[in-house]
Amino acid sequence: MKKLKALAAELGAVILKPYYPVSGLFRIARDSDGLQLDFMSAIDGIRSFEGLRNRAMHVQFGEAAIHVAALADIIKSKRVAGRPRDLAVLATLEKALEESAGH
């Protein structure tokens, strides 16, 4: 929480818990430009953040390097979560995964 507070302060944003108390999601939001960053304390279908991080892609974002979850992990999580909004995008994500494997 200390790191999230420092990040929010640096961005001129606030920390929200939009699904309290049923979710461990924290959202950093900034009204001036609509910025939203979501931080999750648990991810459906994912055993450990360490494993997720090991499979992630490293992407340069401005001067910072960030980890982006592998598409296969995103698909697994959405399938396990089973929420209608997650299931609605599975076909599109699976097609993107198949296409990326063919290249």
Buried (B, 14 or more C-beta within 10 A) or exposed (E): EEEBEEBBEEBEBEBBEEEEEEEEBBBBBBEEEEEEBEBEEEBBBBEEBEEBEEBBEEEEEEEEEEBEBBBBBBBBBBBEEEEEEBEEEEEEBBEBBEEEEEE
